[in-house]
Amino acid sequence: MTPEKLAFAWGVTVGPAIERATSVELRGTTLHVQARDASWQRELERSATLIRRRLALLLGDGVVRGIDVRLR
């Protein structure tokens, strides 16, 4: 998985506003998301299941099994 492929899939999945407010890195099967502030963190945590499903459509099943959201 290249960083460019991951960044593209992330942007398509979450849209431009969330893409601008976050950075992502895949370590193993966990997607580590750095959110700009607590409100984005809460929104991402609430949407994690939907985000994982959408990422699976683009990246394949099992590529992202978990999402860890932290503040920058």
N, C-alpha and C positions, 0 to 999 in steps of 0.2 A: 504494500500500500504506500503510494507516494504521498508526500504532504500536499501536493497539488491536487491529486484526485480526492483526497479527504476534504480539502478546503472547498473544492467545487461541489461535492456532495453535501457538505454542511450548508453552503450558501443556498443551494437549490431547496434543501429541506426546510430551513428556518426562515428564509427570506432576508432581504437586505438590511432591515433594521436590527434584527438580532445578530446577523453576521457582523455588522459594524461594532456591536457592543460586546463581542466575544472573541476569544481565540481558542483553537482546539488542537489537541494532540492525541493520537491513538497510541496507547501502550498496552500491548497484548490485545485483549478484546474489550478493554475499558476505554471509553472516550472521555478524556479529561478536558473539561470546558472551564475557561477562565472568564467570568462575567465581570462587566465593568462596575456594576453596583448591585446592591441587595435586591432591588426590585426585579432586575433581569435574572438574578439567581433564582428567586422564587418562581418566576414564570417558567424558567427552564426546568426546574425540578418538578413542577406541576405537569409539564408537557413531555416529560422524559419518555414515557411509553409510546406516545404518538411519534416522537422524533426517532426513536429506535426503529419503529416499524417502517417509517419512510426511508431511513438510511438503509435498511435491509433491502428495499426495492432497488436502490442504486448501487449498493456495495456488495450485496449478497447476504444470505442468512448466516448468522453467527459471527459476522465480522465485528459488529458492535453488540456486545451482550450487556453492557452496563454503561451508565453515564454518571460521571462524578463532576458536580458543578461546584466551583469555588469562586471566591472573589479574587480579583487581581490584586 
